[in-house]
Amino acid sequence: MKRVSKKPKISLQEAEKHYQSSRENYQVDSGESLLAYYRDKHPNYYRVLSENV
């Protein structure tokens, strides 16, 4: 996983919208969960969502 040194300038609403759009395009062909996929592919958005759970 990549380390992101700067805090992302992404709003919670923007992160939620991005997650929902990624969810629509996510294929369950592999054993990888959506959250694991999202964490690896979009770390900035994932961080915003995880900080606001």
N, C-alpha and C positions, 0 to 999 in steps of 0.2 A: 504494500500500500504506500502511496506517495504521501510524504509529509508536506503539509501546507503551512507555511510559516505565518502568513498574514491572515487576519480574521476576515472572512468574506463579507462583502457589502451586499448581502442578499436579505431581503425581507422574508419573514416567515411565510407570508402569503405567496410570495414568488416561489419559495422553496416547495410549498405544498402543491402549487399548480404544476411545477416542474416534475415532482414525484408522480403526480397523477398521470401526466402525459407519458412519462417513462413506463408507468405501469401498463398503459394501454398497448405499448409497443413491445413489452417484455414477452419473450418466448420461453416456455417451460421445458425446452428440449433437454436441458442439462439438469443436474441435481442441485445446481446453485439456486439459492433462494433469491427473491427479488431484493431483499434488503442487502444481502451480500453483494449482489450485482451492482446495486445502486451505490453502496459504500465505495466500491472499487472504481466505478466509472465516473461518479460525480461527488467527489469528497467534500467540496465546498457546500453543496446543497445538503448533503447528508449531515454535515456538522451542524448546520442551522437547524435542521429538523431534530437531531438528537439532543441539542441543547434546550429545546423547547417542548420536550415530551413531559 
